[in-house]
Amino acid sequence: MVGYLATPEYQKQCLSRPVVPSIMMGGVFSGISVLQGAPLTPQLLAMNCGFLYIYHTMQCPMEAIQGRQSLIHNVIAGGTLGAFGVQGGHLGIPFVNPSFFYRFPSVTPAMAAFGVYGGLAGVLGGMLSGKPL
């Protein structure tokens, strides 16, 4: 199994397979944002589609290195993108009250974003794809 995940054929498929689902789900997430009051812009659609594509493709080298698919790859990819998105001002942190950072000043927004987005990716990856830990 280690050999197959590291082959150029698998990596090519791993990079091309998420294109259409990323566009479709990026459109859905953009629609949800518009329903919540955000203006529909090409940047919103590109950001949602792009983040989803990067989330999927970040897992390809981790699979090749470890030699198997793992739920931990989902958590690392989701948490990393969430942390960078919050640091860049492109994303907010769902489920976290802003007063949390006053009560716990040693926790930065990027750390909280990694936890929240990584946790979401782990839960969704576990529920929808059934990946082992």
N, C-alpha and C positions, 0 to 999 in steps of 0.2 A: 504493500500500500504506500509506503514512503516513496518509492520510485515513481508511481503514477502521479501523485500530487505535485511532484517536482518537475514533471515533463513539460516541455514547451507547449504541447498540445493541450494539456489540462490548464496551464496558465493562460493560454490564449482564450480558451473557452471561459475561464473564470473571469477574464476581463471583458468579454463580449456578452456573456449571458445576462448580466444585470442591466443592460442598456434600456431595453423596452420596459421592464418592470419599474425602473427608476423614473422613466418619463411618465408612466401611467400614475404611479403613486405620488410623484412630485406634483402632477396636476391635481390629484385629489387633495393633497396637503395645501396646495395653493388655493384651491376652492374653499377649503375650510378657513383659511386665513382671510379670504375675501368676505366670507359670510360673517366673520368676526369684526369686519370693518377695515381691513387693510386694503389699500388700492391694488388693483390687478396691474402688475407691471411685468415686463420681460425679466427684470432682475429677480423678482420674487419667484417666478417659475424656474429660472435658471438656478437660483440658490437651492430651492427644494429638490429639484432633479439632480443637481450636482452633488449635494450632500448625501443623498441616497446612493448615488453611484459610487462615490468615494467610500462610503460606509461598506458597501459590498466588496469593492476591490481591495480595500485594506486587509481583508481577511485572506486573500490569495497567498501572499508571501508567508503569512503565519501558518497556513495549512501546509505549505511546502516545507517549511522549517520543521514543524512538529510532526509532519507525516500523517495527519488526520484532521478531520473537521472537529471543532470543539466549540462549546458554548462560551468558553473563555474568550475566544477570538471575537465573538459578537460583543461581549462586554468591553473589551479593550478598544475595539473600533468605535463603538457608540460613545464610550466615555471620552476618548480622545477627540472625536469630532465635536462633541458637546463642549468640552473645555475650550477648544480653539474657537468655536463659534461664539461662545460667551465672551472670551477674551477679545475677540475682534468686534464685538458689539452687534453681531448678526443674529444672535439667539438670546432668548431669555431662559430662565431656569424655572420650569414648571414645578408646581407643588411646594415651592420654597417661599415662605413669607420673608420679605426683606428684613424684618426685625431679627431674623435668625442670625444675620451677620453682625448685628450689634451685641447680641447675647454671646456669640462665639466668634470673637474677632480674629482668632487664629485660623479660622476656616475661610479661605478665599473663595470668591465666586467660581473660579475655575475648578477648584477642588469639589465644590458642591455640584457643579455641572457634570463633572466626570462621574460622580456617584449617581446622580439622577439619570443622565442619559445612558450611562453604562448599565444601570439597573433596568431601565426600560428595554434596552437592546437585549439584555440577558433574559428577561421575562418573555418578551415577544419571540426571541430566538428559541427559547425552550418550549414555549407553547405551540408555536407555528411550525418549526422545523424539526423538533424532536432531537436536536443535536445532543450528544453526550457531553458531560462536563469535561 
